[in-house]
């Protein structure tokens, strides 16, 4: 049996205001990440362009969510996402970036710096002047 390279992620939200919000997706492929960078460049080099590009990538990777407006499910499109409450949108994008785009933090160090070298801890005294023979 081989390793399944495409993992399903369920985004988690710490804020109690977002209790009940479920967002399930896959991590983006390298190609999708490159396309997002190109799209952001095409849209312009500002924060709005980046938000638009990340929203488009998020919706490409989206498997499903339970986001609704007045009892109707919000479509899985960047336009529909960006029409939502700004706090909800930024929370979803932040969780997406933290869980699907960024590389995990390095592991904790396995050893300390260790003890000082014995040579460094030897007391040093000045040498006595040389006596002429």
HUDARA-V93896 format. One record per residue. N is the residue number from 0. RES is the residue in one small letter. SS is DSSP state (A for helix, B for strand, O for the rest). PHI is phi in radians with two decimals (NA if undefined). PSI is psi in whole degrees, -180 to 180 (999 if undefined). Layout:
BEGIN
n=N res=RES ss=SS phi=PHI psi=PSI
n=N res=RES ss=SS phi=PHI psi=PSI
END
This chain:
BEGIN
n=0 res=x ss=O phi=NA psi=135
n=1 res=x ss=O phi=-1.60 psi=174
n=2 res=x ss=O phi=-1.47 psi=128
n=3 res=x ss=O phi=-1.40 psi=112
n=4 res=x ss=O phi=-1.39 psi=-20
n=5 res=x ss=O phi=-1.81 psi=108
n=6 res=x ss=O phi=-1.68 psi=147
n=7 res=x ss=B phi=-1.62 psi=133
n=8 res=x ss=B phi=-2.03 psi=140
n=9 res=x ss=B phi=-1.96 psi=113
n=10 res=x ss=O phi=-1.17 psi=143
n=11 res=x ss=O phi=-2.01 psi=143
n=12 res=x ss=O phi=-2.19 psi=123
n=13 res=x ss=O phi=-1.35 psi=-28
n=14 res=x ss=O phi=-1.22 psi=124
n=15 res=x ss=A phi=-1.03 psi=-24
n=16 res=x ss=A phi=-1.09 psi=-24
n=17 res=x ss=A phi=-1.76 psi=11
n=18 res=x ss=O phi=-0.96 psi=132
n=19 res=x ss=O phi=1.71 psi=-19
n=20 res=x ss=O phi=-1.29 psi=125
n=21 res=x ss=O phi=-2.12 psi=128
n=22 res=x ss=B phi=-2.32 psi=120
n=23 res=x ss=B phi=-2.07 psi=133
n=24 res=x ss=B phi=-2.70 psi=176
n=25 res=x ss=B phi=-1.91 psi=156
n=26 res=x ss=O phi=-1.18 psi=148
n=27 res=x ss=O phi=-1.23 psi=153
n=28 res=x ss=O phi=-1.37 psi=167
n=29 res=x ss=A phi=-1.03 psi=-43
n=30 res=x ss=A phi=-1.06 psi=-41
n=31 res=x ss=A phi=-1.15 psi=-39
n=32 res=x ss=A phi=-1.10 psi=-42
n=33 res=x ss=A phi=-1.14 psi=-41
n=34 res=x ss=A phi=-1.12 psi=-37
n=35 res=x ss=A phi=-1.12 psi=-44
n=36 res=x ss=A phi=-1.09 psi=-42
n=37 res=x ss=A phi=-1.14 psi=-42
n=38 res=x ss=A phi=-1.12 psi=-42
n=39 res=x ss=A phi=-1.08 psi=-40
n=40 res=x ss=A phi=-1.12 psi=-42
n=41 res=x ss=A phi=-1.11 psi=-37
n=42 res=x ss=A phi=-1.33 psi=-21
n=43 res=x ss=O phi=2.11 psi=158
n=44 res=x ss=O phi=-1.67 psi=70
n=45 res=x ss=O phi=-2.53 psi=174
n=46 res=x ss=A phi=-1.10 psi=-37
n=47 res=x ss=A phi=-1.10 psi=-41
n=48 res=x ss=A phi=-1.13 psi=-40
n=49 res=x ss=A phi=-1.14 psi=-44
n=50 res=x ss=A phi=-1.07 psi=-44
n=51 res=x ss=A phi=-1.06 psi=-48
n=52 res=x ss=A phi=-1.11 psi=-43
n=53 res=x ss=A phi=-1.15 psi=-39
n=54 res=x ss=A phi=-1.10 psi=-41
n=55 res=x ss=A phi=-1.12 psi=-44
n=56 res=x ss=A phi=-1.12 psi=-44
n=57 res=x ss=A phi=-0.98 psi=-45
n=58 res=x ss=A phi=-1.24 psi=-26
n=59 res=x ss=A phi=-1.17 psi=-35
n=60 res=x ss=A phi=-1.58 psi=-9
n=61 res=x ss=B phi=-1.19 psi=127
n=62 res=x ss=B phi=-1.60 psi=-43
n=63 res=x ss=B phi=-3.10 psi=160
n=64 res=x ss=B phi=-2.62 psi=166
n=65 res=x ss=O phi=-1.90 psi=27
n=66 res=x ss=O phi=-1.28 psi=125
n=67 res=x ss=B phi=-2.29 psi=157
n=68 res=x ss=B phi=-2.23 psi=119
n=69 res=x ss=O phi=0.91 psi=42
n=70 res=x ss=O phi=1.43 psi=0
n=71 res=x ss=B phi=-1.93 psi=130
n=72 res=x ss=B phi=-1.09 psi=137
n=73 res=x ss=O phi=-1.29 psi=129
n=74 res=x ss=O phi=-1.03 psi=156
n=75 res=x ss=O phi=-1.50 psi=56
n=76 res=x ss=O phi=-2.22 psi=155
n=77 res=x ss=A phi=-1.08 psi=-41
n=78 res=x ss=A phi=-1.04 psi=-46
n=79 res=x ss=A phi=-1.16 psi=-40
n=80 res=x ss=A phi=-1.08 psi=-46
n=81 res=x ss=A phi=-1.24 psi=-11
n=82 res=x ss=O phi=-1.52 psi=-1
n=83 res=x ss=O phi=-1.51 psi=173
n=84 res=x ss=O phi=-0.91 psi=133
n=85 res=x ss=A phi=-1.06 psi=-35
n=86 res=x ss=A phi=-1.16 psi=-42
n=87 res=x ss=A phi=-1.11 psi=-46
n=88 res=x ss=A phi=-1.09 psi=-49
n=89 res=x ss=A phi=-1.14 psi=-33
n=90 res=x ss=A phi=-1.16 psi=-42
n=91 res=x ss=A phi=-1.15 psi=-46
n=92 res=x ss=A phi=-1.09 psi=-43
n=93 res=x ss=A phi=-1.07 psi=-46
n=94 res=x ss=A phi=-1.12 psi=-39
n=95 res=x ss=A phi=-1.08 psi=-48
n=96 res=x ss=A phi=-1.09 psi=-43
n=97 res=x ss=A phi=-1.21 psi=-35
n=98 res=x ss=A phi=-1.77 psi=-25
n=99 res=x ss=A phi=-2.06 psi=-28
n=100 res=x ss=A phi=-1.76 psi=-47
n=101 res=x ss=O phi=-1.34 psi=157
n=102 res=x ss=O phi=-1.45 psi=141
n=103 res=x ss=O phi=-1.05 psi=150
n=104 res=x ss=O phi=-1.09 psi=153
n=105 res=x ss=O phi=-1.10 psi=155
n=106 res=x ss=O phi=-1.17 psi=158
n=107 res=x ss=O phi=-1.08 psi=147
n=108 res=x ss=O phi=-1.07 psi=144
n=109 res=x ss=O phi=-1.60 psi=-13
n=110 res=x ss=O phi=-2.52 psi=160
n=111 res=x ss=O phi=-1.54 psi=-175
n=112 res=x ss=O phi=-1.22 psi=-15
n=113 res=x ss=O phi=1.49 psi=-178
n=114 res=x ss=O phi=-1.46 psi=154
n=115 res=x ss=O phi=-1.11 psi=151
n=116 res=x ss=O phi=-1.12 psi=143
n=117 res=x ss=A phi=-1.08 psi=-35
n=118 res=x ss=A phi=-1.10 psi=-40
n=119 res=x ss=A phi=-1.22 psi=-22
n=120 res=x ss=A phi=-1.67 psi=0
n=121 res=x ss=O phi=-1.23 psi=135
n=122 res=x ss=O phi=-1.17 psi=141
n=123 res=x ss=O phi=-1.99 psi=129
n=124 res=x ss=O phi=-2.15 psi=149
n=125 res=x ss=O phi=-1.14 psi=145
n=126 res=x ss=O phi=-1.28 psi=148
n=127 res=x ss=O phi=-1.29 psi=151
n=128 res=x ss=O phi=-1.08 psi=147
n=129 res=x ss=O phi=-1.24 psi=135
n=130 res=x ss=O phi=-1.56 psi=138
n=131 res=x ss=O phi=-1.28 psi=143
n=132 res=x ss=O phi=-1.49 psi=999
END
